[in-house]
Amino acid sequence: MALPELVIFDMDDVLCHYDLGRRLRHLAALADTTARDVRAAIWDSGFEELADAGGYADGDVYIKEFGQRLGFPITIDQWIEARRIAMQPSFDVLNLADRLSKQVNLAIYTNNGPLVKSHLNSLFPEAAAIFAMKFCSFEFGTKKPDPESFTRLTSLLHQKPENCWFIDDKKSNVQGARLAGLRAHHFTHFDSLAAEAKNIGFEL
């Protein structure tokens, strides 16, 4: 089997460990409320899901609505800090990605809105140093696991889906990628990812 021409990594819980609870607690302290109330206002309300799917493609509009729902006029810098402290780099996966980058083109594709896209260098410099191509679902007007999101991504990159290898921790996203014609790996731990990369033919 030929090597893929493009390897696409999910971000949260693949390239980094993402701790939503820590983010909620940080936001709650800013707004003088509870983490449960923050989750209800931002996540359980469907706001973040809508933003991920392109409902708030403008960062200024997004942060204003975020603050209104939070009940606190949060700044972009405060939002970035709350997001950043919830992300712990997975250095084993990042090191693997760095080795792959010498052999194939790489991209990040994450379900996120406009601020992650525009501030990823600040949020996750360890990944930004490795990945030249970084995409968030809001750019495609839909999100993983919708197969159309993968079709729009590969079309933008002028890649045939079958020439792409996608890696994600959510089984549903992996299934969506496969329905779109991509080769895909369900990430559960580093060793299985490294083993599959070797089986595909990459030198590690």
Summary of the structure (lengths in Angstrom):
residues: 204
radius of gyration: 17.2
end to end distance: 17.4
largest distance: 55.7
contacts: 664
relative contact order: 0.18
helix: 53%
strand: 15%
